[in-house]
Amino acid sequence: MSRRHHQTKAHRGWIWLGLMLVVVFSWGGAAQAQDATPTVDGGPTATPTPEPITPTLTIWWPDTLYSPDEPGVIEVLQAQTDAFAASAGVNIETRIKSNAEVGGLMATLRSADAVAPAALPQLTLLRRQDLVTAQRLGIIYSLEGRFSSGVIGSLENMLQLGQISEELYGLPYMVQLEHVVYQPDSGITEEDSWDYESWFERGQPLVFPGRRTRGLNDVFYLQYLESGGSLLSDGTLTFNPASLTQTLSFYEQASDEGLIDGFVLNYGSPSDYLPNFLSGEIQAAIFNSRDYFRILEQIPDVGVAPIPTPEGRMVTLLDGWMWVLVTTDAEERQLVIDYITEMMSAENQVAAAQALDMVPTRRTVLTQALPEGVDVAFYRNLISNARLPLSDNEGGTLARALQEAFASVVTLEQNAEAAAEEVIEEETRSE
């Protein structure tokens, strides 16, 4: 065989080997392609869709409610939140914020809204004064028309707490009411009237938080309204000279008879004199409902009564915590509404109110939610005659002037007529 023929045979062999390798690799590539794209009924399918991202809801709780010092409260609130998260298929991040004025929840909301909107929560809870501020700054959004008639209707008179110019910006969750609490041996009875004249006849001293660094103390404010003062629809306090004179005259007589004195200016909140009440040193004082519920645990037979007013008509200050909407995202907003609706259910309201020692906003659950020994009828009456708190911004210079007049009378620096005249002159100049 010639050398040329041998090379030809070898060349052909290499060609056949190359073709076989091409076939083998082609089948391998086809097999790999089939493995990469699964088939159904003999045909290729699309690439699998990624798993959907679970939405996350961030809630800022004020430490006044969600307190690290009260694990029992956290257990109840977190269990309710976890139940909603599981049923709705959502992640919920709970963050606790201080309720302090400086560096607290409201201050953090304001700064985040200005420089880091992405850090804002989807919802939080605010008290009335902060609600008014947050709405004015555009941090929170209207809740009008977002809740069912069942939720709205159950709140009755409590709904006003979350309204600004009749539009709903906060859904009331838990509230506190102010009233007199008296010792069993004080000589006061359930049948006693609480008009000014009857109160003077009994001669029982009364203690309350008279100090206010800004604005007007709650008791004077309520008595001023009951004497004829009023709030405009935007929350502005109106000036009524006759109401001021009547209210200051009450304090002049109370000071002269030793029933109320300048020492009330040392008290900024009921907690300042709570130990003295528990020891029996103070016989009658004004507390909020949360303090009263805790007093009941130590003195089960203490009595309750309304704040003294000119005609003895029952009146109280309504304040508490409200759910507010912070997010602008449509899907997040719906999750917020669903979550709040769940937290506002009758069962959840009862459990939360009992854990927090607060009054639930659903009127229909008061009997189940209030502690044993509380007069439910008394509380229903209080709620029906509740007034909105006066924020520092709404009161303005008038509120400060009324507070100064009150202080000058209870310290015997001025009589009622002189103190009232001073305020009248000041208001006349400012018109």
Secondary structure, 3 states (H helix, E strand, C coil): CCHHHHHHHHHHHHHHHHHHHHHHHHHHHHHHHHHHCCEECCEECCCCCCCCCCCEEEEEEECCCCCCCCHHHHHHHHHHHHHHHHHHCCEEEEEEECCCCCCCHHHHHHHHHHHCHHHCCCEEEECHHHHHHHHHHCCCECCCCCCCHHHHHHHHHHHHHHEECCEECCEEEEEEEEEEEECCCCCCCCCCCCEHHHHHHHCCCCECCCCCCCCCCHHHHHHHHHCCCCECCCCCECCCHHHHHHHHHHHHHHHHCCCCCHHHHHCCCHHHCHHHHHCCCCCEEEEEHHHHHHHHHHCCCCEEECCCECCCCCCEEEEEEEEEECCCCHHHHHHHHHHHHHHCCHHHHHHHHHHHCCEECCHHHHHHHCCCCCCHHHHHHHHHCEECCCCHHHHHHHHHHHHHHHHHHHCCCCCHHHHHHHHHHHHHHHC
